[in-house]
Amino acid sequence: MDIASDKSVKSALSEKLAASGAVLSHYGGAETAAHFGDANAEFLAITQAAGVYDLGWRAKIAVTGEDRVRWLNGMVTNNIKDLALNHGNHNFVLSAQGRIQGDLYAYVQPDRILLDTEQSQVEPLLKILNHYIIMDDVELADISEKLTAIGVQGPHATEILKRAGIEPSCSDPLIICEVNWNGIRIAVTPMANEDFLTYELWLAPEDASRLWDSLISAGAKQVGTEALEKFRVLAGVPKFGVDIRQRELPQETGQNDALNFSKGCYIGQEIVERIRSQGNLHRNFTGFLLDAAIDPGAKIMRDEKQVGEITSVATIPTQQDVRHLALGYIRREVGGAGTRIQIGDTAATLAALPFKLS
């Protein structure tokens, strides 16, 4: 059983998106736009032009108290104590056995550490984290009702922001810069490199509709979560509850940006260090270029033995046709990028992540 909660909240923008022609669905624990009529066109917008999408399925948890830095540093897999002000990093929360219980981004702000995760992870993560507050001066609060987010993505994303009157003063990923937009306080956070240019705009929920309209007027195309899922697979990003389950170990997922091997002790650290020092990793998260579409959950067999599994699939539009991509796990002895394998009746090629389709 996965740790993600089945509960779902309504995004601050969900009613506006429905009125704009969106088909709503539940994603990451929130009701938001699945698509606006053509998920393929929306995917092309965020990869070739600029798209805007609701991030109401992301939640914010405030960590306050005098012991917050020391305490959180002992709870997560990355280095919190050496983060500069307004900088963030990617983290896992592990069990004592080193299995992944959740993932999040942590940002150091003047009076708190802000945790960013999916809405579906809030309840289980708070349960885990609160369990380890013993004699520490630490408090955790879900502040998602006070802070929502909008994403702007694509090679023209910076241009869209400037047209809308937003001049971000930071460009490196996971750094928060604050701007004043028409009397509204907005935190701008770049989330990716030049290949996948993305900004997150954090603001009060009551201001989200106004900002959304401005970004649309500036030329951004409305995008739903179906297009975001296509992009997620293309970028090779595992999703908690889908590609990352409670049985996964951190190094199996390939998310090395979430690990720090010199920060000291944290829950599950002994297992992570043992894998690093002994090199005893049996399987890897990888990409699959499929000859035909398949369903997630497909098992990869060799000599009547399971050697891998498919966890996510996506059909990606290209200028010529479509490509069928998948994410999943494969045992290391099967081979690396370029290896041809069989998944049921479908042939596939192992691919490095992120996918390169050109």
Protein Blocks (a to p, Z undefined) as FASTA:
>chain_A
ZZbdfbdcddfklmmmmmnopacddeehiacdfbgoiamlmmmmmmmmccdddfklpccd
ddedjklmmmmmmmmmbdfklpcehiacddddddfkopafbdcdddddfkbccddddfkl
mmmmmmmmmmmmckbccddddfklmoccdddedjklmmmmmmnopacfbfbehiacddde
ehiacddddfbdfklgcddddddfklmmmmmmmmmmnopacddfklmmmmmmmnopaceh
ilpcfkbcfklnopamlpcfknopcehklmmmmmmmnopafbdcdddddfbdcdehiacd
eehiafbdcfbdcddddfklccddddddddfklopehiacdehjbccddddddddfZZ
